[in-house]
Amino acid sequence: MRAEAGRSRGGTTRRGALFGGLCLCCLPTLGRSAEGFALQEVGTGIFVRRGPDAEATPENNDAIANIGFVVGERSVLVTESGGSLADGAWLRAEIRKRTEKPISHVMLTHVHPDHCFGAAAFAEDKPVYVGHHALRAALDARGEYYRGRLAEILGADRAGSVVYPTLEVADGADIDLGGRVLHVTAHGVAHTNCDLSMRDSASGILFPADLLFVTRIPSLDGSLVGWLKEADALRALGATKAVPGHGPTLVDFAPAMDDLTRYLSTLRDETRKAVAADVSIEKAIQTVGRAERDRWVLFDTYHGRNVTQAFKELEWE
């Protein structure tokens, strides 16, 4: 993978340790406001905004994730709601510039705020909020903490609030927008314990959310072994194009997933070796996976936590 123009790889940031024991990808933000972004039409009726790889400032709206919407003959589905109430409001306004069709569904692909704290901006549309069957419990455990941290950074009026799913997907579900059906899959513990993916029947495009990171280093908040298993499940769907949770708005799926699984496999294999050699977790953080450093943005900020998560999982195999 190549670095973005003007973006260094592996950079350490001052916000790196701010969010402590919870996922370090949970509250990243960017150095410019959402108003500077543009939606790209990556397929007929599919609009996506890229969230840049950058860190928190009071001036931004936590608009890091790739968010967008899908337009059917009858209604609209929001693929990701955004990282704050302000970000969600921006997205809703962009939808209304393009269509007056009702917003019938809002995806809550997992618990992390950059993907779900814009949900309240769509409340007046009375959509079906679609989430993993484990999302409610995850929001109960973390939601108020996330809301408080967002309020500290963005201000309470822009932060957003916890919104629970009204459709809880235990295995799979089909959402018919008219002329196109979105096939939703609930995954096992992977990036988090409540990951959803979605595939559009009309275009064949896969929306793996944060089960696929491109450019930005993956963030492990669930199970390393489980993530590799779910990566295989996604590959089995046969998609050629995908909208990742972070990275370019549309990518060739196979090579992008190869990059992700190379990193995760390296993390798994080298952590197992460290555990077998009775290496301390502190030393493992300094040695495991270092060959990956120049391949990912924000490596120094998040990789150490990934090693810690992997170590805790694999030392009891």
C-alpha positions in Angstrom: 0.0 0.0 0.0 1.2 3.5 -0.8 1.0 6.5 1.5 -1.4 9.2 0.6 0.2 12.3 -0.8 1.3 14.6 2.0 0.5 12.0 4.6 3.3 10.3 6.6 3.0 6.6 7.7 3.3 5.4 11.2 2.8 8.9 12.8 2.3 9.2 16.5 -0.4 11.6 17.7 -1.0 13.5 20.9 -4.5 11.9 21.2 -3.1 8.4 21.0 -3.6 7.4 24.6 -6.6 9.6 25.4 -9.3 7.0 25.2 -7.5 4.5 27.4 -8.8 0.9 27.6 -11.4 1.3 24.9 -10.8 1.0 21.2 -8.3 3.7 20.0 -10.1 4.0 16.7 -13.3 4.8 18.5 -12.8 8.6 18.6 -10.4 9.7 15.9 -11.3 12.9 14.2 -9.9 15.2 11.5 -8.4 18.5 11.0 -11.1 20.0 8.8 -14.9 20.2 9.1 -17.3 18.0 7.2 -18.4 21.0 5.1 -15.1 20.6 3.2 -15.9 17.1 2.0 -17.6 15.8 -1.1 -19.7 12.7 -1.8 -18.6 10.5 -4.6 -21.1 8.4 -6.6 -19.3 5.1 -6.6 -22.1 3.2 -8.2 -25.5 4.1 -9.6 -27.4 5.6 -6.6 -24.6 4.9 -4.2 -22.9 8.0 -2.6 -19.9 7.8 -0.3 -17.8 10.4 1.5 -14.3 9.5 2.5 -13.2 10.2 6.1 -9.5 11.2 6.2 -6.9 9.6 8.4 -6.2 12.3 10.9 -6.6 13.2 14.6 -8.9 15.1 16.8 -9.4 18.9 16.9 -12.2 20.9 18.5 -13.0 22.3 15.0 -14.0 19.0 13.5 -17.1 16.8 13.6 -15.5 13.4 14.2 -16.1 12.8 10.5 -13.5 10.1 10.1 -15.5 7.2 8.7 -16.6 6.5 5.2 -20.2 7.4 5.3 -23.0 7.6 2.7 -26.2 6.3 1.4 -27.9 4.1 -1.2 -31.0 5.2 -3.2 -33.6 2.7 -4.3 -36.8 3.2 -6.2 -38.8 3.7 -3.0 -36.5 4.8 -0.3 -33.0 5.6 0.9 -30.6 3.6 3.2 -27.9 5.4 5.1 -24.7 3.1 5.1 -23.1 4.9 8.1 -24.6 7.7 10.1 -21.4 9.6 10.8 -19.3 10.4 13.8 -21.4 13.0 15.6 -24.7 14.7 15.5 -23.2 17.5 13.3 -21.7 14.9 10.9 -25.0 13.1 10.6 -26.8 16.4 10.0 -24.3 17.1 7.2 -25.0 13.8 5.6 -28.8 14.2 5.9 -28.6 17.6 4.2 -26.5 16.0 1.4 -29.1 13.3 0.9 -31.9 15.9 0.7 -29.9 17.8 -2.0 -30.2 14.7 -4.2 -33.5 13.0 -3.4 -36.7 13.5 -1.5 -37.3 9.8 -1.1 -37.9 8.8 2.5 -34.9 7.7 4.5 -36.2 4.3 5.6 -33.1 2.7 7.1 -29.9 3.8 8.9 -27.2 1.2 9.4 -25.4 1.1 12.8 -22.5 -1.2 11.6 -20.8 -1.4 15.0 -20.4 0.3 18.4 -17.6 2.8 17.5 -18.8 6.5 17.6 -17.2 7.5 14.3 -19.8 5.1 12.7 -22.9 5.5 14.9 -23.0 8.9 16.7 -24.6 10.7 13.7 -27.7 8.5 14.0 -29.8 11.0 16.0 -29.7 13.4 13.1 -32.1 11.1 11.3 -34.6 10.9 14.1 -37.3 12.9 12.3 -37.3 10.5 9.4 -38.3 7.7 11.8 -36.1 5.2 10.0 -35.4 1.6 11.0 -32.1 1.6 12.8 -30.3 -1.6 11.8 -27.8 -3.1 14.1 -26.1 -6.4 15.2 -28.0 -8.3 17.9 -25.0 -7.6 20.3 -25.0 -3.8 19.6 -27.5 -2.9 22.3 -25.4 -4.4 25.0 -22.2 -2.8 23.6 -23.9 0.6 23.6 -25.1 0.0 27.1 -21.5 -0.7 28.2 -19.8 2.1 26.2 -22.2 4.6 24.8 -22.3 7.1 27.5 -18.6 7.1 27.9 -18.2 7.8 24.1 -20.8 10.5 24.3 -19.0 12.2 27.1 -15.6 12.1 25.4 -17.1 13.4 22.1 -18.8 16.3 24.1 -15.4 17.2 25.6 -13.8 17.5 22.1 -16.7 18.8 20.0 -19.0 20.4 22.4 -22.2 18.9 23.7 -24.4 20.4 21.0 -22.4 18.7 18.2 -21.6 15.4 19.9 -24.7 13.4 19.4 -26.4 10.7 21.5 -26.7 7.0 21.9 -29.2 5.5 19.4 -30.2 1.9 19.7 -31.1 -0.4 16.9 -34.7 -1.1 16.2 -33.9 -4.0 13.9 -31.5 -6.4 15.6 -29.8 -8.8 13.1 -29.0 -12.2 14.6 -27.8 -13.8 11.4 -28.9 -12.1 8.2 -31.5 -9.7 6.9 -32.7 -8.4 3.5 -33.6 -4.7 3.1 -35.7 -3.9 0.0 -35.4 -0.3 -1.1 -37.3 -0.9 -4.3 -35.3 -2.2 -7.3 -32.4 -3.1 -5.1 -32.0 -5.4 -2.0 -29.3 -4.9 0.6 -28.2 -8.2 2.1 -27.1 -7.6 5.7 -24.9 -10.1 7.6 -24.2 -10.2 11.3 -20.6 -11.4 11.9 -18.9 -13.2 14.8 -16.5 -11.3 17.1 -14.0 -9.7 14.9 -13.1 -6.0 14.7 -15.7 -5.7 17.5 -18.3 -8.0 18.9 -21.1 -6.4 16.9 -20.0 -6.0 13.3 -22.4 -5.9 10.3 -21.6 -6.0 6.6 -23.9 -5.4 3.7 -24.0 -6.2 0.0 -26.0 -4.4 -2.6 -27.9 -6.7 -5.0 -28.0 -4.1 -7.8 -24.3 -3.2 -8.0 -22.7 -6.2 -6.3 -20.7 -3.7 -4.1 -19.8 -4.9 -0.6 -20.0 -2.7 2.4 -17.8 -4.4 5.0 -17.6 -1.4 7.3 -14.6 -1.7 9.7 -14.1 -5.3 8.8 -12.0 -3.7 6.0 -9.5 -0.9 6.7 -7.5 0.5 3.8 -4.5 2.9 4.3 -5.4 3.5 8.0 -4.0 0.8 10.3 -6.7 -1.7 11.4 -7.9 -1.4 15.0 -8.5 -4.6 17.0 -11.3 -4.3 19.5 -12.7 -7.8 19.3 -10.9 -11.0 18.3 -7.9 -11.4 16.1 -8.6 -15.0 15.3 -12.2 -14.1 14.7 -11.4 -11.3 12.4 -9.4 -13.5 10.2 -12.2 -16.0 10.1 -14.7 -13.3 9.2 -12.4 -12.1 6.5 -12.6 -15.5 4.9 -16.4 -15.3 5.1 -16.4 -12.0 3.3 -14.1 -13.3 0.6 -16.6 -16.2 0.0 -19.2 -13.7 -1.0 -17.3 -13.2 -4.3 -17.5 -9.4 -4.3 -15.0 -7.5 -6.6 -15.6 -4.0 -5.3 -16.0 -2.7 -1.7 -16.5 0.4 0.3 -14.2 0.1 3.3 -14.9 1.6 6.7 -11.7 3.7 6.3 -9.8 4.5 3.1 -10.7 5.2 -0.5 -14.4 5.4 -1.2 -14.3 2.3 -3.5 -11.6 -0.3 -3.7 -10.8 -3.6 -5.4 -11.9 -6.0 -2.7 -9.4 -8.9 -3.0 -6.1 -6.9 -2.8 -7.5 -4.6 -0.1 -8.5 -7.6 2.0 -5.1 -9.2 1.3 -3.4 -6.2 2.8 -5.6 -6.3 5.9 -5.2 -10.0 6.5 -1.4 -9.8 5.9 -1.3 -7.3 8.8 -3.6 -9.4 11.0 -1.8 -12.6 10.2 1.6 -11.0 11.0 0.1 -9.8 14.3 -1.2 -13.3 15.1 1.9 -15.2 14.1 4.5 -12.9 15.8 2.4 -12.6 18.9 2.1 -16.4 19.2 5.9 -16.6 18.9 6.4 -14.0 21.6 4.0 -15.8 23.9 5.7 -19.1 23.3 9.1 -17.5 24.0 7.8 -16.0 27.3 8.4 -12.5 26.0 6.7 -9.8 28.2 3.8 -7.9 26.8 5.9 -4.7 27.0 8.6 -6.1 24.9 6.1 -7.6 22.5 4.7 -4.2 21.8 8.2 -3.0 20.8 8.9 -6.0 18.5 5.8 -7.6 17.1 4.8 -6.6 13.6 7.4 -3.9 13.1 7.8 -4.7 9.4 4.3 -3.4 8.9 5.1 0.1 10.1 5.6 1.9 6.8 2.5 0.3 5.3 -0.1 2.0 7.5 -1.1 5.5 8.5 -1.1 6.0 12.3 0.8 2.8 13.0 2.6 4.2 16.1 -0.7 5.4 17.5 -2.6 2.2 17.3 -0.3 -0.8 16.7 0.8 -1.1 20.3 -2.8 -1.5 21.5 -3.4 -4.1 18.8 -0.4 -6.1 20.1 -1.8 -5.8 23.6 -5.2 -7.0 22.5 -3.6 -9.9 20.5 -1.4 -10.8 23.4 -4.3 -11.0 25.9 -6.3 -13.2 23.4 -3.5 -15.5 22.3 -1.7 -16.2 25.6 -4.6 -18.4 26.7 -4.9 -20.5 23.5 
